Amino acid sequence: MYQRYAAVLCVLAVLGLEVAALGECELARLLQEKLRYDMRLKYMKHNFPINYTLRVQHEEVLRTANVTRLRDGKVSEASLRYLWFHACSQAVLHILEVLPEKHPSYGYTQELSQLLDALGMEYSGYRQSDVDAVVADLVKQLHSSDSRLKAVRPKALLDNCLKVLRMLFGAHCRWDSA
């Protein structure tokens, strides 16, 4: 099934069309495929020095427990997906910032960034008034530089991205349990 999406991506790339034409669920499914365990292990653990960590903002480490807490606070699912997009995008950008272009993980991380950019096109029409106030504040903190920093391994950042992706998009996109 994922080969079909890869084929669509290749055709779109050849034709010069934007990946954003795929839609939110298809892009999320492609991200899920890219974030497979073996790929995260290879590119985010084996290709980095032992115990290598990145200094990221505390808000960039979005875990399923954080999402559950926000759900209990009656935050909408659309707002949570919007928050996930911003947190995951920032995490991938931080990873890209530390990688030289010739690093073995650069291409993989660049592909994740491109898929997230395409997904960002889906959310580009959102205004601050379209999302819950709590999420708007968190997104604002994500993009500010005056937040607490936390040391996190690159693989752990992507592990969290995948777990929250499955949590937020699984039912929304009617995926089979993965």
Salt bridges, closest charged atoms under 4 A:
GLU24 OE2 - ARG81 NE 3.48
GLU24 OE1 - HIS172 NE2 3.00
GLU33 OE2 - ARG36 NH1 2.59
ASP38 OD2 - ARG36 NH2 2.96
GLU60 OE2 - HIS94 NE2 3.10
GLU77 OE2 - ARG71 NE 2.76
GLU97 OE1 - HIS94 ND1 3.54
GLU111 OE1 - LYS34 NZ 2.25
ASP130 OD1 - ARG127 NH2 3.57
ASP159 OD1 - ARG40 NE 2.56
ASP159 OD2 - LYS155 NZ 2.86
